[in-house]
Amino acid sequence: MIKKTLYAAKYLFLLSIIVCQFLSQTASAVVTRQSIAVPAYEYPTLPLWDDIESAGSQIPFVVANPNSGPGASTNPDYTAQINRNTANSTRTIGYLDTNYQSRPIADVIADVDLWRALYPGITGLMLDRIDDATSAQTCYLSAVYNYIKATKPNDLVVDNYGTHIANEAEPYGDIFITGEGDATTYLSTWTQPGSGFEADSANQNRLMHIVYDADAATYPSVLAKMRASDIGWVYITDDVLPNPYDGAVSYWNTEVSDVATLPPSLIPNRGPSNVPTGCIDLQSAVSQNAPGPNTPTSSLLNANLTIDNDAAAEQIAYSSSRVAFTLPAGVTLASASGTSWTCAGNSCTYAANLAPGVSSTALAAQFTTDCSFTSGSIDYSITGFNNQVFDTGSLAVQPPACPNGTMANATLAETGGPLSLPIAIGAGMLALGMIIKILPVLKRNNK
């Protein structure tokens, strides 16, 4: 009797272990919806695109990449392919490289506009090589994201981190690529985080993994890991470096049918987001919450301006250089001063001569913005040699507490200290050698 009781206890103990393991597995993140999205970095007339077309609406979106971006002119083959994708209910989004947010942000914004001008059929952008290691990188991402959403609210934005993201990045993308690499590395090193945005099963349709160099024998393990990790968007290929996204997948039909055993993922639309603390957004329209009774509804924006005489080759000297501010409604020049600068109204004159290779002292300008500001820019007109006038500028921001407000034509500013933004003032200015530098100090003080 004692022996039987011991055996029974032993079996109950083993059974409890099995049950606990089962419950822990079922309680872990297991995806419930899944779809394939393809980074199609192959010319449209080649086989990868044929496979995409054969799958039709089972591929909700693809990433097109004519020339590490949109290229310089419209390619009719890409236009035709985008049109075929649309007819198949497959959205096409364009590829943009940020080089870990080190590319000039103006270049990235220009590529957003160029993609849309050359290929009106695209419905979103993928931002490649994204990182969130610094607050400045998050500011950069928020600026690009909000520009895309402000100008086309329904465009899809995919951020390719290739690894885990911080929770602070979540507002600045619809879908995040949090795993990208070869199959061997992916299976051995990628781990699901235990908490945060990525671990929340409600966010499965906002997470994507891409794995290459996965042969037919390895493919099932990769897909199983993606499903166990709650990844709603997947792409697995046996293509290899240096470009693992420019060839057809040997087991494509199997992958399509396997993924289709789950209901399809839904394409998310995060919408415009508030700008991180300490950042000024770039050319975006960001909805704000209604202010409380004691919430400030005006902001101060500081900027330091200097004029450089780079005309050393021509040996041209400048005198009485003048900076005039043209301000949109809702923005006023609160103060402007600096050594050798004389200011009156909305203009300032630099009294000292600017010899070749010499820079002016800084003109410290402070602008007040109130809730009546909705759009427009602060424009700087610089009168230089022979009274030629050159225009530049664009710096405006609505107070963050304004009800249903927007932020328009604002300059990205860093969170650590002054950010030097040299701006070339047109071909005539380049010939004469005068350059104005705008240094946003980024003290957006509420008052």
KAURVEN-V118180 format. One record per residue. N is the residue number from 1. BURIAL is 1 if it has 24 or more other ideal C-beta (glycine too) atoms within 12 Angstrom, else 0. Layout:
n=N burial=BURIAL
n=N burial=BURIAL
This chain:
n=1 burial=0
n=2 burial=0
n=3 burial=0
n=4 burial=0
n=5 burial=0
n=6 burial=0
n=7 burial=0
n=8 burial=0
n=9 burial=0
n=10 burial=0
n=11 burial=0
n=12 burial=0
n=13 burial=0
n=14 burial=0
n=15 burial=0
n=16 burial=0
n=17 burial=0
n=18 burial=0
n=19 burial=0
n=20 burial=0
n=21 burial=0
n=22 burial=0
n=23 burial=0
n=24 burial=0
n=25 burial=0
n=26 burial=0
n=27 burial=0
n=28 burial=0
n=29 burial=1
n=30 burial=0
n=31 burial=1
n=32 burial=0
n=33 burial=1
n=34 burial=1
n=35 burial=1
n=36 burial=1
n=37 burial=1
n=38 burial=1
n=39 burial=1
n=40 burial=1
n=41 burial=1
n=42 burial=1
n=43 burial=0
n=44 burial=1
n=45 burial=0
n=46 burial=0
n=47 burial=0
n=48 burial=1
n=49 burial=1
n=50 burial=0
n=51 burial=1
n=52 burial=1
n=53 burial=1
n=54 burial=0
n=55 burial=1
n=56 burial=0
n=57 burial=0
n=58 burial=1
n=59 burial=1
n=60 burial=1
n=61 burial=1
n=62 burial=1
n=63 burial=1
n=64 burial=1
n=65 burial=1
n=66 burial=1
n=67 burial=0
n=68 burial=0
n=69 burial=1
n=70 burial=1
n=71 burial=0
n=72 burial=0
n=73 burial=0
n=74 burial=0
n=75 burial=0
n=76 burial=0
n=77 burial=0
n=78 burial=1
n=79 burial=1
n=80 burial=0
n=81 burial=1
n=82 burial=1
n=83 burial=0
n=84 burial=1
n=85 burial=1
n=86 burial=0
n=87 burial=0
n=88 burial=1
n=89 burial=0
n=90 burial=1
n=91 burial=1
n=92 burial=1
n=93 burial=1
n=94 burial=1
n=95 burial=1
n=96 burial=1
n=97 burial=1
n=98 burial=1
n=99 burial=0
n=100 burial=0
n=101 burial=1
n=102 burial=0
n=103 burial=1
n=104 burial=0
n=105 burial=1
n=106 burial=0
n=107 burial=0
n=108 burial=1
n=109 burial=1
n=110 burial=0
n=111 burial=1
n=112 burial=1
n=113 burial=1
n=114 burial=1
n=115 burial=1
n=116 burial=1
n=117 burial=0
n=118 burial=1
n=119 burial=1
n=120 burial=0
n=121 burial=1
n=122 burial=1
n=123 burial=1
n=124 burial=1
n=125 burial=1
n=126 burial=1
n=127 burial=1
n=128 burial=1
n=129 burial=1
n=130 burial=1
n=131 burial=1
n=132 burial=1
n=133 burial=0
n=134 burial=0
n=135 burial=1
n=136 burial=1
n=137 burial=1
n=138 burial=1
n=139 burial=1
n=140 burial=1
n=141 burial=1
n=142 burial=1
n=143 burial=1
n=144 burial=1
n=145 burial=1
n=146 burial=1
n=147 burial=1
n=148 burial=1
n=149 burial=1
n=150 burial=1
n=151 burial=1
n=152 burial=1
n=153 burial=0
n=154 burial=0
n=155 burial=1
n=156 burial=1
n=157 burial=1
n=158 burial=1
n=159 burial=1
n=160 burial=1
n=161 burial=1
n=162 burial=1
n=163 burial=1
n=164 burial=1
n=165 burial=1
n=166 burial=1
n=167 burial=0
n=168 burial=1
n=169 burial=1
n=170 burial=1
n=171 burial=1
n=172 burial=1
n=173 burial=1
n=174 burial=1
n=175 burial=1
n=176 burial=1
n=177 burial=1
n=178 burial=1
n=179 burial=1
n=180 burial=1
n=181 burial=1
n=182 burial=1
n=183 burial=1
n=184 burial=0
n=185 burial=0
n=186 burial=1
n=187 burial=1
n=188 burial=0
n=189 burial=0
n=190 burial=1
n=191 burial=0
n=192 burial=1
n=193 burial=0
n=194 burial=0
n=195 burial=0
n=196 burial=0
n=197 burial=1
n=198 burial=1
n=199 burial=0
n=200 burial=0
n=201 burial=0
n=202 burial=0
n=203 burial=1
n=204 burial=1
n=205 burial=1
n=206 burial=1
n=207 burial=1
n=208 burial=1
n=209 burial=1
n=210 burial=1
n=211 burial=1
n=212 burial=1
n=213 burial=1
n=214 burial=1
n=215 burial=0
n=216 burial=0
n=217 burial=0
n=218 burial=1
n=219 burial=1
n=220 burial=0
n=221 burial=0
n=222 burial=1
n=223 burial=1
n=224 burial=0
n=225 burial=1
n=226 burial=1
n=227 burial=1
n=228 burial=1
n=229 burial=1
n=230 burial=1
n=231 burial=1
n=232 burial=1
n=233 burial=1
n=234 burial=1
n=235 burial=1
n=236 burial=1
n=237 burial=1
n=238 burial=1
n=239 burial=1
n=240 burial=0
n=241 burial=0
n=242 burial=0
n=243 burial=0
n=244 burial=1
n=245 burial=1
n=246 burial=1
n=247 burial=1
n=248 burial=1
n=249 burial=1
n=250 burial=0
n=251 burial=1
n=252 burial=1
n=253 burial=0
n=254 burial=0
n=255 burial=1
n=256 burial=1
n=257 burial=0
n=258 burial=1
n=259 burial=1
n=260 burial=0
n=261 burial=0
n=262 burial=1
n=263 burial=0
n=264 burial=1
n=265 burial=1
n=266 burial=0
n=267 burial=1
n=268 burial=1
n=269 burial=0
n=270 burial=1
n=271 burial=1
n=272 burial=1
n=273 burial=1
n=274 burial=1
n=275 burial=1
n=276 burial=1
n=277 burial=0
n=278 burial=1
n=279 burial=1
n=280 burial=1
n=281 burial=1
n=282 burial=1
n=283 burial=1
n=284 burial=1
n=285 burial=1
n=286 burial=1
n=287 burial=1
n=288 burial=1
n=289 burial=0
n=290 burial=0
n=291 burial=0
n=292 burial=0
n=293 burial=0
n=294 burial=0
n=295 burial=0
n=296 burial=0
n=297 burial=1
n=298 burial=1
n=299 burial=1
n=300 burial=1
n=301 burial=1
n=302 burial=1
n=303 burial=1
n=304 burial=1
n=305 burial=1
n=306 burial=1
n=307 burial=1
n=308 burial=1
n=309 burial=1
n=310 burial=1
n=311 burial=1
n=312 burial=0
n=313 burial=0
n=314 burial=0
n=315 burial=0
n=316 burial=1
n=317 burial=0
n=318 burial=1
n=319 burial=1
n=320 burial=1
n=321 burial=1
n=322 burial=1
n=323 burial=1
n=324 burial=1
n=325 burial=1
n=326 burial=1
n=327 burial=1
n=328 burial=1
n=329 burial=0
n=330 burial=1
n=331 burial=1
n=332 burial=1
n=333 burial=1
n=334 burial=1
n=335 burial=0
n=336 burial=1
n=337 burial=0
n=338 burial=1
n=339 burial=0
n=340 burial=1
n=341 burial=1
n=342 burial=0
n=343 burial=1
n=344 burial=0
n=345 burial=0
n=346 burial=0
n=347 burial=1
n=348 burial=1
n=349 burial=1
n=350 burial=1
n=351 burial=0
n=352 burial=0
n=353 burial=0
n=354 burial=1
n=355 burial=0
n=356 burial=0
n=357 burial=0
n=358 burial=1
n=359 burial=1
n=360 burial=1
n=361 burial=0
n=362 burial=1
n=363 burial=1
n=364 burial=1
n=365 burial=1
n=366 burial=1
n=367 burial=1
n=368 burial=1
n=369 burial=1
n=370 burial=1
n=371 burial=1
n=372 burial=0
n=373 burial=1
n=374 burial=1
n=375 burial=1
n=376 burial=1
n=377 burial=1
n=378 burial=1
n=379 burial=1
n=380 burial=1
n=381 burial=1
n=382 burial=1
n=383 burial=1
n=384 burial=1
n=385 burial=1
n=386 burial=0
n=387 burial=0
n=388 burial=0
n=389 burial=1
n=390 burial=1
n=391 burial=1
n=392 burial=1
n=393 burial=1
n=394 burial=1
n=395 burial=1
n=396 burial=1
n=397 burial=1
n=398 burial=1
n=399 burial=1
n=400 burial=1
n=401 burial=1
n=402 burial=1
n=403 burial=0
n=404 burial=0
n=405 burial=1
n=406 burial=1
n=407 burial=1
n=408 burial=1
n=409 burial=1
n=410 burial=1
n=411 burial=1
n=412 burial=1
n=413 burial=1
n=414 burial=1
n=415 burial=1
n=416 burial=0
n=417 burial=0
n=418 burial=0
n=419 burial=1
n=420 burial=0
n=421 burial=1
n=422 burial=0
n=423 burial=1
n=424 burial=0
n=425 burial=1
n=426 burial=0
n=427 burial=0
n=428 burial=0
n=429 burial=1
n=430 burial=0
n=431 burial=0
n=432 burial=1
n=433 burial=1
n=434 burial=1
n=435 burial=1
n=436 burial=1
n=437 burial=1
n=438 burial=1
n=439 burial=1
n=440 burial=1
n=441 burial=1
n=442 burial=1
n=443 burial=1
n=444 burial=1
n=445 burial=0
n=446 burial=0
n=447 burial=0
